[in-house]
């Protein structure tokens, strides 16, 4: 299986999916998402694999959605979604809602290994994993995303405080509020992530599957999946009043989303 936008490795009982667009801070193009989905599906059906790691090459885990790199523009021209609201909705749902819910529900334990920026779409993908190991330089930025799990990822009042201000969550705070499982030195991020993956992989594979299913179903009994799906509509309404309208009028997407600019000014 050949990939251009990710790296995919298997070592003993651990598979690793690595975002490989460091030039663009691992911005999430359609091609990258499709490759991720193929790699996750392969790892999920491989009986030799018990744990899956999601990581990013370079200084940053992911700066979020690809807002217009040359590769993404060319791909959009070659494989366009329908124009207008219908097409924007189909693109958003297929690439960012359905994909991310599917990855959240993989049969095997998943671990996000996060360094540097974890912005918007980066948050989505990290949040869809079962565990998050963060480097001490990790910076998380949530928003009203296509996959809006934020009120489940952190306490509700803390979620509102952060979302209202559009501010970064630094690694230490992320650990205090329960967003990440552990914070490790940047230089040891890969080593520590692989170590916990291998400890988990020592467990019986059927036990791992049943524990994950039971835990996810308990979360769903509290409304998780339905809340995420419903919030996608709120994301679309917000977009129609802003960047989607600009895009429909031929203005294209901004270099950075407004919330990211706001957060960066708070350094």
LOMARKOL-968974 format. One record per atom (N, C-alpha, C): atom name; residue number from 1; x, y, z. Coordinates in steps of 0.001 Angstrom, whole numbers, plus 500000, padded with zeros to 6 digits. Layout:
BEGIN
 atom  nr      u      v      w
   CA NUM      X      Y      Z
...
END
This chain:
BEGIN
 atom  nr      u      v      w
    N   1 500851 498813 500000
   CA   1 500000 500000 500000
    C   1 500894 501246 500000
    N   2 500825 502052 498933
   CA   2 501683 503225 498811
    C   2 500935 504493 499208
    N   3 501648 505377 499913
   CA   3 501059 506637 500360
    C   3 501993 507788 500014
    N   4 501415 508963 499776
   CA   4 502187 510168 499504
    C   4 502111 511170 500648
    N   5 501025 511160 501388
   CA   5 500775 512187 502401
    C   5 500916 511687 503830
    N   6 501060 510395 503989
   CA   6 501271 509809 505315
    C   6 502386 508776 505226
    N   7 502883 508388 506373
   CA   7 503737 507215 506494
    C   7 502954 506168 507269
    N   8 503129 504916 506907
   CA   8 502398 503852 507581
    C   8 503368 502731 507893
    N   9 503547 502468 509185
   CA   9 504511 501469 509632
    C   9 503855 500507 510614
    N  10 504364 499285 510618
   CA  10 503946 498284 511593
    C  10 505177 497720 512268
    N  11 505152 497679 513583
   CA  11 506274 497149 514351
    C  11 505714 496262 515446
    N  12 505930 494976 515291
   CA  12 505378 493998 516226
    C  12 503859 494124 516231
    N  13 503249 494517 517340
   CA  13 501787 494579 517421
    C  13 501255 496009 517374
    N  14 502109 496961 516972
   CA  14 501734 498370 516945
    C  14 501827 498915 515520
    N  15 500757 499559 515054
   CA  15 500761 500250 513765
    C  15 500861 501745 514025
    N  16 501543 502447 513126
   CA  16 501712 503888 513274
    C  16 501351 504592 511983
    N  17 500379 505502 512089
   CA  17 499951 506341 510969
    C  17 500516 507732 511234
    N  18 501369 508229 510335
   CA  18 502056 509503 510573
    C  18 501725 510491 509459
    N  19 501165 511628 509839
   CA  19 500886 512688 508869
    C  19 502218 513209 508339
    N  20 502338 513296 507005
   CA  20 503634 513586 506399
    C  20 503544 514768 505424
    N  21 503071 515900 505959
   CA  21 503070 517143 505177
    C  21 503712 518252 506029
    N  22 504941 518046 506490
   CA  22 505547 519027 507402
    C  22 505687 520414 506791
    N  23 505812 520498 505459
   CA  23 505918 521802 504792
    C  23 504717 522670 505101
    N  24 503546 522027 505286
   CA  24 502296 522737 505559
    C  24 501805 522483 506983
    N  25 502726 522152 507881
   CA  25 502373 521861 509273
    C  25 501294 520788 509359
    N  26 501400 519816 508447
   CA  26 500473 518677 508400
    C  26 499015 519118 508257
    N  27 498808 520137 507420
   CA  27 497439 520548 507094
    C  27 496710 519391 506416
    N  28 495418 519292 506678
   CA  28 494644 518105 506324
    C  28 493962 518269 504962
    N  29 494641 517828 503934
   CA  29 494070 517830 502592
    C  29 493138 516633 502430
    N  30 492339 516682 501380
   CA  30 491441 515553 501096
    C  30 492254 514283 500853
    N  31 493358 514405 500104
   CA  31 494176 513230 499814
    C  31 494762 512636 501088
    N  32 495206 513488 502000
   CA  32 495741 512998 503267
    C  32 494672 512249 504053
    N  33 493466 512797 504103
   CA  33 492386 512151 504848
    C  33 492050 510786 504260
    N  34 492043 510701 502949
   CA  34 491733 509418 502308
    C  34 492822 508387 502595
    N  35 494067 508823 502611
   CA  35 495154 507901 502938
    C  35 495086 507470 504401
    N  36 494772 508422 505284
   CA  36 494580 508060 506688
    C  36 493518 506981 506837
    N  37 492416 507162 506146
   CA  37 491304 506230 506274
    C  37 491704 504840 505797
    N  38 492464 504763 504712
   CA  38 492917 503461 504206
    C  38 493869 502802 505194
    N  39 494764 503593 505763
   CA  39 495727 503031 506717
    C  39 495029 502550 507982
    N  40 494102 503357 508496
   CA  40 493359 502937 509687
    C  40 492572 501655 509412
    N  41 491954 501570 508239
   CA  41 491181 500373 507898
    C  41 492090 499151 507833
    N  42 493281 499322 507269
   CA  42 494220 498204 507180
    C  42 494638 497746 508575
    N  43 495006 498693 509429
   CA  43 495421 498337 510786
    C  43 494285 497695 511566
    N  44 493077 498160 511319
   CA  44 491921 497659 512062
    C  44 491620 496199 511723
    N  45 491901 495782 510485
   CA  45 491591 494411 510057
    C  45 492797 493477 510163
    N  46 493943 494008 510541
   CA  46 495155 493202 510665
    C  46 495188 492538 512040
    N  47 495071 491223 512076
   CA  47 495018 490499 513348
    C  47 496313 490614 514156
    N  48 497388 490976 513497
   CA  48 498657 491105 514205
    C  48 498779 492434 514949
    N  49 497912 493380 514627
   CA  49 497985 494716 515220
    C  49 497004 494823 516383
    N  50 497479 495357 517521
   CA  50 496612 495529 518681
    C  50 496425 496988 519074
    N  51 497349 497863 518674
   CA  51 497286 499280 519027
    C  51 497679 500104 517806
    N  52 497020 501263 517631
   CA  52 497306 502148 516504
    C  52 497696 503518 517039
    N  53 498814 504041 516549
   CA  53 499288 505379 516917
    C  53 499035 506333 515752
    N  54 498576 507543 516070
   CA  54 498466 508617 515085
    C  54 499444 509709 515480
    N  55 500355 510076 514576
   CA  55 501383 511071 514866
    C  55 501528 512015 513673
    N  56 502388 513005 513831
   CA  56 502665 513949 512749
    C  56 504148 514230 512656
    N  57 504682 514254 511453
   CA  57 506104 514541 511266
    C  57 506360 516043 511418
    N  58 507540 516374 511923
   CA  58 507944 517775 511983
    C  58 507643 518431 513312
    N  59 507547 519752 513279
   CA  59 507393 520532 514503
    C  59 505974 520533 515040
    N  60 504993 520145 514202
   CA  60 503591 520274 514600
    C  60 502798 519019 514254
    N  61 501899 518659 515147
   CA  61 500994 517529 514893
    C  61 500097 517845 513708
    N  62 499345 518947 513789
   CA  62 498527 519385 512658
    C  62 497996 520784 512903
    N  63 498135 521617 511880
   CA  63 497616 522987 511938
    C  63 496157 523067 511523
    N  64 495525 521911 511266
   CA  64 494106 521909 510928
    C  64 493851 521643 509461
    N  65 492708 522104 508990
   CA  65 492290 521838 507614
    C  65 493188 522548 506614
    N  66 493351 521947 505459
   CA  66 494087 522564 504356
    C  66 493192 523630 503731
    N  67 493608 524876 503841
   CA  67 492787 525997 503357
    C  67 493175 526463 501963
    N  68 494077 525717 501294
   CA  68 494371 526125 499922
    C  68 495804 525955 499480
    N  69 496465 524870 499895
   CA  69 497795 524599 499357
    C  69 497662 524267 497866
    N  70 498734 524385 497095
   CA  70 498647 524069 495665
    C  70 498109 522672 495387
    N  71 498538 521694 496176
   CA  71 498065 520327 495979
    C  71 496563 520210 496215
    N  72 496083 520877 497248
   CA  72 494649 520807 497556
    C  72 493825 521514 496485
    N  73 494298 522649 496010
   CA  73 493587 523357 494945
    C  73 493500 522511 493684
    N  74 494608 521868 493322
   CA  74 494609 521022 492125
    C  74 493660 519844 492289
    N  75 493649 519263 493473
   CA  75 492758 518132 493739
    C  75 491297 518564 493667
    N  76 490993 519739 494224
   CA  76 489614 520238 494177
    C  76 489150 520473 492744
    N  77 490067 520905 491890
   CA  77 489707 521113 490481
    C  77 489514 519777 489764
    N  78 490336 518788 490110
   CA  78 490250 517484 489456
    C  78 489073 516659 489962
    N  79 488733 516835 491231
   CA  79 487656 516036 491843
    C  79 486724 516962 492626
    N  80 486000 517807 491942
   CA  80 485182 518791 492670
    C  80 483957 518166 493322
    N  81 483595 518700 494476
   CA  81 482283 518428 495046
    C  81 481290 519358 494340
    N  82 479977 519052 494403
   CA  82 479000 519972 493799
    C  82 479137 521379 494373
    N  83 478825 522367 493584
   CA  83 478917 523755 494038
    C  83 477755 524094 494965
    N  84 477951 525143 495740
   CA  84 476885 525633 496606
    C  84 476838 524925 497945
    N  85 475747 525186 498681
   CA  85 475608 524664 500037
    C  85 475598 523140 500046
    N  86 474937 522532 499070
   CA  86 474856 521072 499033
    C  86 476246 520452 498945
    N  87 477080 521008 498094
   CA  87 478425 520483 497947
    C  87 479286 520725 499170
    N  88 479168 521918 499761
   CA  88 479938 522220 500955
    C  88 479542 521297 502103
    N  89 478235 521034 502206
   CA  89 477774 520129 503263
    C  89 478301 518717 503030
    N  90 478223 518240 501782
   CA  90 478688 516887 501473
    C  90 480175 516746 501763
    N  91 480947 517746 501371
   CA  91 482392 517708 501608
    C  91 482694 517689 503102
    N  92 482039 518573 503854
   CA  92 482281 518670 505281
    C  92 481904 517379 505997
    N  93 480753 516852 505662
   CA  93 480294 515642 506342
    C  93 481160 514438 505998
    N  94 481449 514262 504725
   CA  94 482213 513087 504306
    C  94 483638 513110 504855
    N  95 484310 514242 504703
   CA  95 485726 514300 505036
    C  95 485989 514443 506529
    N  96 485125 515150 507239
   CA  96 485471 515515 508605
    C  96 484545 514950 509674
    N  97 483283 514720 509369
   CA  97 482395 514140 510370
    C  97 482401 512617 510292
    N  98 482046 512078 509126
   CA  98 481948 510622 508989
    C  98 483298 509948 509215
    N  99 484346 510504 508618
   CA  99 485684 509943 508818
    C  99 486044 509878 510295
    N 100 485876 510998 510979
   CA 100 486363 511084 512347
    C 100 485564 510193 513290
    N 101 484252 510107 513092
   CA 101 483455 509173 513892
    C 101 483890 507733 513640
    N 102 484195 507416 512391
   CA 102 484636 506055 512070
    C 102 485955 505743 512772
    N 103 486875 506704 512795
   CA 103 488154 506473 513453
    C 103 487993 506375 514962
    N 104 487075 507140 515510
   CA 104 486807 507024 516946
    C 104 486341 505619 517299
    N 105 485649 504961 516381
   CA 105 485058 503658 516659
    C 105 485852 502489 516082
    N 106 487123 502705 515751
   CA 106 487964 501573 515370
    C 106 487964 500536 516485
    N 107 488123 499279 516134
   CA 107 488034 498206 517122
    C 107 489185 498205 518113
    N 108 490302 498834 517740
   CA 108 491522 498709 518526
    C 108 491857 500010 519242
    N 109 492567 499934 520361
   CA 109 492975 501155 521048
    C 109 493829 502040 520138
    N 110 493588 503342 520227
   CA 110 494310 504312 519406
    C 110 494938 505362 520319
    N 111 496094 505855 519896
   CA 111 496824 506856 520687
    C 111 497271 507978 519770
    N 112 496944 509220 520121
   CA 112 497471 510387 519412
    C 112 498761 510829 520087
    N 113 499773 511084 519276
   CA 113 501070 511551 519758
    C 113 501249 512973 519245
    N 114 501134 513963 520142
   CA 114 500932 515357 519722
    C 114 502088 516253 520156
    N 115 502618 517013 519194
   CA 115 503621 518035 519469
    C 115 503238 519327 518748
    N 116 503684 520446 519259
   CA 116 503434 521716 518596
    C 116 501951 522017 518459
    N 117 501597 522617 517321
   CA 117 500212 523003 517096
    C 117 499299 521794 516914
    N 118 498179 521837 517607
   CA 118 497079 520886 517404
    C 118 495830 521748 517297
    N 119 495594 522282 516108
   CA 119 494623 523344 515893
    C 119 493399 522826 515135
    N 120 492211 523143 515624
   CA 120 490949 522882 514937
    C 120 490866 521425 514438
    N 121 491134 521175 513158
   CA 121 491089 519804 512648
    C 121 492063 518896 513362
    N 122 493202 519444 513798
   CA 122 494140 518650 514587
    C 122 493517 518192 515886
    N 123 492783 519093 516533
   CA 123 492048 518730 517760
    C 123 491075 517592 517471
    N 124 490333 517712 516382
   CA 124 489355 516681 516035
    C 124 489995 515298 516001
    N 125 491110 515199 515275
   CA 125 491718 513888 515075
    C 125 492347 513362 516352
    N 126 492969 514243 517130
   CA 126 493521 513805 518414
    C 126 492403 513356 519347
    N 127 491298 514115 519361
   CA 127 490181 513808 520248
    C 127 489498 512496 519880
    N 128 489568 512112 518625
   CA 128 488938 510862 518193
    C 128 489742 509635 518621
    N 129 490977 509844 519020
   CA 129 491792 508732 519505
    C 129 491444 508445 520972
    N 130 491744 507242 521420
   CA 130 491394 506843 522786
    C 130 492263 507517 523839
    N 131 493536 507682 523547
   CA 131 494473 508323 524464
    C 131 495225 509416 523719
    N 132 495724 510401 524472
   CA 132 496575 511438 523893
    C 132 497828 511565 524751
    N 133 498980 511398 524109
   CA 133 500272 511680 524734
    C 133 500769 512989 524130
    N 134 501036 513973 524976
   CA 134 501407 515303 524490
    C 134 502846 515622 524829
    N 135 503552 516225 523882
   CA 135 504864 516793 524180
    C 135 504670 518046 525018
    N 136 505717 518449 525718
   CA 136 505587 519618 526581
    C 136 505442 520928 525807
    N 137 505606 520883 524474
   CA 137 505384 522082 523660
    C 137 504066 522034 522895
    N 138 503211 521068 523209
   CA 138 501932 520945 522507
    C 138 501008 522110 522860
    N 139 500270 522592 521848
   CA 139 499321 523689 522045
    C 139 498026 523314 521324
    N 140 496945 523213 522078
   CA 140 495663 522755 521557
    C 140 494708 523939 521386
    N 141 494017 523984 520241
   CA 141 493056 525059 519993
    C 141 491763 524469 519441
    N 142 490676 524521 520233
   CA 142 489385 524011 519765
    C 142 488542 525106 519131
    N 143 487466 524691 518505
   CA 143 486485 525614 517940
    C 143 485193 524823 517737
    N 144 484177 525485 517175
   CA 144 482949 524779 516786
    C 144 483257 524037 515491
    N 145 483756 522824 515649
   CA 145 484307 522040 514551
    C 145 483255 521134 513928
    N 146 483624 520534 512790
   CA 146 482733 519546 512181
    C 146 482518 518361 513108
    N 147 483546 518002 513837
   CA 147 483484 516932 514835
    C 147 483655 517612 516188
    N 148 482535 518054 516746
   CA 148 482571 518902 517940
    C 148 482420 518046 519190
    N 149 483537 517508 519631
   CA 149 483560 516674 520831
    C 149 484034 517458 522050
    N 150 484297 518747 521887
   CA 150 484958 519537 522936
    C 150 484257 519446 524294
    N 151 482908 519543 524385
   CA 151 482271 519471 525711
    C 151 482418 518114 526384
    N 152 482828 517090 525607
   CA 152 483117 515785 526196
    C 152 484602 515631 526491
    N 153 485424 516366 525781
   CA 153 486875 516243 525943
    C 153 487376 516914 527216
    N 154 486728 518008 527585
   CA 154 487130 518766 528776
    C 154 485864 519212 529512
    N 155 485953 519609 530789
   CA 155 484767 520037 531528
    C 155 484026 521166 530807
    N 156 482707 521148 530906
   CA 156 481876 522047 530103
    C 156 482190 523513 530364
    N 157 482308 523921 531622
   CA 157 482582 525337 531894
    C 157 483965 525739 531377
    N 158 484916 524845 531484
   CA 158 486238 525125 530933
    C 158 486157 525201 529404
    N 159 485356 524329 528800
   CA 159 485180 524367 527345
    C 159 484622 525716 526903
    N 160 483607 526197 527617
   CA 160 483016 527491 527251
    C 160 484021 528622 527414
    N 161 484747 528605 528519
   CA 161 485735 529671 528749
    C 161 486754 529738 527614
    N 162 487234 528581 527201
   CA 162 488263 528531 526149
    C 162 487675 528880 524793
    N 163 486506 528337 524475
   CA 163 485874 528598 523182
    C 163 485447 530060 523047
    N 164 484902 530642 524122
   CA 164 484471 532046 524070
    C 164 485645 532975 523753
    N 165 486829 532625 524267
   CA 165 487999 533487 524071
    C 165 488818 533101 522850
    N 166 488599 531899 522334
   CA 166 489437 531333 521276
    C 166 490907 531420 521694
    N 167 491254 530614 522705
   CA 167 492631 530639 523195
    C 167 493225 529236 523209
    N 168 494539 529195 523155
   CA 168 495246 527925 523195
    C 168 495204 527312 524599
    N 169 495239 525995 524624
   CA 169 495449 525235 525853
    C 169 496868 524692 525786
    N 170 497722 525141 526688
   CA 170 499098 524647 526720
    C 170 499117 523238 527316
    N 171 500219 522534 527103
   CA 171 500302 521121 527469
    C 171 499985 520866 528937
    N 172 500555 521671 529836
   CA 172 500333 521445 531266
    C 172 498858 521610 531632
    N 173 498217 522633 531076
   CA 173 496794 522824 531346
    C 173 495987 521672 530762
    N 174 496372 521213 529578
   CA 174 495671 520091 528946
    C 174 495682 518862 529839
    N 175 496778 518642 530537
   CA 175 496854 517508 531470
    C 175 495977 517749 532693
    N 176 495986 518975 533207
   CA 176 495195 519280 534411
    C 176 493703 519096 534175
    N 177 493233 519453 532983
   CA 177 491788 519400 532722
    C 177 491361 518092 532066
    N 178 492293 517169 531893
   CA 178 491937 515835 531424
    C 178 491877 515654 529927
    N 179 492360 516619 529161
   CA 179 492360 516466 527702
    C 179 493388 515436 527273
    N 180 494555 515438 527910
   CA 180 495614 514499 527546
    C 180 495902 513570 528717
    N 181 496463 512417 528398
   CA 181 496766 511427 529433
    C 181 498090 511686 530123
    N 182 499046 512219 529365
   CA 182 500353 512503 529947
    C 182 501078 513522 529100
    N 183 501997 514248 529743
   CA 183 502863 515207 529062
    C 183 504296 514735 529251
    N 184 505051 514695 528150
   CA 184 506423 514203 528188
    C 184 507328 515199 527473
    N 185 508623 515184 527731
   CA 185 509525 516067 526989
    C 185 509419 515823 525491
    N 186 509532 516910 524721
   CA 186 509411 516782 523267
    C 186 510358 515724 522708
    N 187 511563 515681 523212
   CA 187 512559 514754 522689
    C 187 512192 513290 522954
    N 188 511293 513049 523918
   CA 188 510928 511677 524256
    C 188 509504 511311 523828
    N 189 508878 512175 523036
   CA 189 507477 511941 522677
    C 189 507285 510608 521964
    N 190 508059 510359 520932
   CA 190 507897 509105 520185
    C 190 508195 507904 521074
    N 191 509280 507984 521834
   CA 191 509668 506882 522719
    C 191 508585 506563 523744
    N 192 508039 507596 524374
   CA 192 507028 507383 525415
    C 192 505707 506900 524828
    N 193 505359 507388 523631
   CA 193 504116 506932 522990
    C 193 504215 505468 522616
    N 194 505335 505083 522043
   CA 194 505522 503676 521681
    C 194 505547 502794 522921
    N 195 506115 503300 523998
   CA 195 506192 502509 525228
    C 195 504802 502183 525766
    N 196 503927 503194 525821
   CA 196 502583 502904 526344
    C 196 501806 502035 525363
    N 197 502034 502223 524049
   CA 197 501368 501374 523059
    C 197 501766 499918 523250
    N 198 503024 499676 523501
   CA 198 503489 498297 523679
    C 198 502979 497694 524982
    N 199 502840 498521 526012
   CA 199 502269 498001 527268
    C 199 500810 497599 527052
    N 200 500071 498423 526311
   CA 200 498672 498084 526017
    C 200 498607 496832 525152
    N 201 499533 496715 524199
   CA 201 499522 495580 523270
    C 201 499776 494247 523962
    N 202 500258 494277 525189
   CA 202 500444 493039 525944
    C 202 499112 492437 526397
    N 203 498061 493254 526404
   CA 203 496744 492782 526833
    C 203 496101 491915 525760
    N 204 495187 491080 526175
   CA 204 494452 490224 525254
    C 204 493654 491078 524273
    N 205 493746 490736 522984
   CA 205 493115 491578 521956
    C 205 491594 491621 522090
    N 206 490976 490502 522477
   CA 206 489523 490491 522628
    C 206 489104 491349 523823
    N 207 489889 491296 524884
   CA 207 489611 492138 526050
    C 207 489711 493611 525668
    N 208 490735 493972 524928
   CA 208 490889 495359 524488
    C 208 489674 495824 523691
    N 209 489219 494961 522791
   CA 209 488073 495328 521954
    C 209 486813 495518 522799
    N 210 486569 494590 523704
   CA 210 485358 494679 524514
    C 210 485392 495893 525441
    N 211 486563 496186 526017
   CA 211 486685 497356 526897
    C 211 486433 498632 526104
    N 212 487000 498709 524908
   CA 212 486796 499918 524098
    C 212 485333 500061 523704
    N 213 484732 498998 523231
   CA 213 483322 499076 522841
    C 213 482448 499482 524025
    N 214 482677 498863 525171
   CA 214 481859 499175 526350
    C 214 482025 500629 526758
    N 215 483253 501135 526712
   CA 215 483506 502514 527118
    C 215 482888 503495 526128
    N 216 483060 503233 524829
   CA 216 482460 504123 523830
    C 216 480942 504106 523900
    N 217 480378 502932 524136
   CA 217 478919 502844 524235
    C 217 478408 503569 525472
    N 218 479158 503503 526563
   CA 218 478767 504252 527760
    C 218 478768 505749 527454
    N 219 479766 506205 526726
   CA 219 479826 507611 526329
    C 219 478661 507962 525399
    N 220 478315 507037 524512
   CA 220 477195 507283 523610
    C 220 475861 507323 524348
    N 221 475755 506556 525440
   CA 221 474542 506635 526253
    C 221 474379 508026 526868
    N 222 475491 508732 527020
   CA 222 475453 510118 527498
    C 222 475282 511108 526340
    N 223 475117 510588 525132
   CA 223 474780 511446 523998
    C 223 475923 511834 523098
    N 224 477088 511219 523259
   CA 224 478286 511660 522536
    C 224 478083 511725 521023
    N 225 477789 510600 520388
   CA 225 477743 510572 518922
    C 225 476624 511441 518373
    N 226 475465 511417 519014
   CA 226 474367 512265 518551
    C 226 474706 513747 518706
    N 227 475368 514092 519806
   CA 227 475754 515490 520012
    C 227 476747 515942 518951
    N 228 477702 515084 518621
   CA 228 478684 515421 517592
    C 228 477994 515605 516241
    N 229 477082 514703 515897
   CA 229 476375 514824 514619
    C 229 475515 516091 514583
    N 230 474819 516359 515678
   CA 230 473967 517562 515713
    C 230 474800 518831 515614
    N 231 475952 518847 516272
   CA 231 476793 520044 516254
    C 231 477342 520327 514867
    N 232 477412 519308 514014
   CA 232 477874 519549 512640
    C 232 476963 520552 511934
    N 233 475667 520482 512208
   CA 233 474738 521453 511610
    C 233 475026 522864 512107
    N 234 475360 523004 513397
   CA 234 475708 524319 513928
    C 234 476988 524844 513280
    N 235 477937 523945 513053
   CA 235 479163 524338 512355
    C 235 478840 524857 510957
    N 236 477938 524169 510260
   CA 236 477596 524581 508897
    C 236 476896 525934 508899
    N 237 475986 526144 509837
   CA 237 475299 527440 509915
    C 237 476301 528557 510167
    N 238 477244 528315 511081
   CA 238 478279 529311 511351
    C 238 479098 529590 510101
    N 239 479442 528531 509376
   CA 239 480222 528701 508160
    C 239 479478 529447 507068
    N 240 478186 529209 506957
   CA 240 477399 529882 505922
    C 240 477358 531388 506158
    N 241 477512 531776 507409
   CA 241 477525 533204 507708
    C 241 478895 533824 507597
    N 242 479909 533023 507233
   CA 242 481268 533543 507202
    C 242 482063 533027 506034
    N 243 482945 532046 506323
   CA 243 483916 531644 505306
    C 243 483277 530953 504108
    N 244 482155 530220 504298
   CA 244 481529 529569 503154
    C 244 480916 530592 502196
    N 245 480340 531654 502781
   CA 245 479800 532717 501937
    C 245 480915 533370 501128
    N 246 482031 533631 501782
   CA 246 483175 534222 501089
    C 246 483661 533303 499970
    N 247 483718 532020 500240
   CA 247 484170 531056 499238
    C 247 483201 531003 498064
    N 248 481889 531005 498366
   CA 248 480883 530962 497305
    C 248 480929 532194 496413
    N 249 481348 533315 496986
   CA 249 481428 534560 496223
    C 249 482747 534702 495471
    N 250 483558 533637 495512
   CA 250 484804 533646 494755
    C 250 485990 534211 495498
    N 251 485815 534503 496770
   CA 251 486895 535107 497539
    C 251 487906 534106 498065
    N 252 487568 532824 498024
   CA 252 488470 531808 498545
    C 252 488506 531809 500064
    N 253 489207 530845 500602
   CA 253 489326 530736 502051
    C 253 490467 531617 502543
    N 254 490370 532102 503778
   CA 254 491454 532934 504320
    C 254 492703 532100 504561
    N 255 493835 532772 504729
   CA 255 495083 532067 505038
    C 255 494970 531376 506389
    N 256 494336 532036 507326
   CA 256 494055 531451 508638
    C 256 492619 531765 509004
    N 257 491989 530846 509727
   CA 257 490649 531107 510214
    C 257 490706 532180 511305
    N 258 489599 532905 511462
   CA 258 489560 534034 512394
    C 258 489940 533613 513812
    N 259 489425 532469 514253
   CA 259 489711 532023 515617
    C 259 491187 531735 515847
    N 260 491868 531273 514799
   CA 260 493298 530996 514932
    C 260 494070 532316 515045
    N 261 493722 533283 514222
   CA 261 494363 534609 514316
    C 261 494169 535185 515711
    N 262 492962 535055 516235
   CA 262 492669 535589 517560
    C 262 493520 534909 518624
    N 263 493648 533588 518523
   CA 263 494435 532843 519509
    C 263 495911 533204 519422
    N 264 496431 533341 518218
   CA 264 497853 533646 518045
    C 264 498196 535028 518604
    N 265 497249 535941 518569
   CA 265 497509 537281 519114
    C 265 497638 537256 520634
    N 266 497173 536180 521266
   CA 266 497205 536098 522714
    C 266 498500 535500 523248
    N 267 499479 535274 522408
   CA 267 500743 534672 522841
    C 267 501320 535408 524051
END
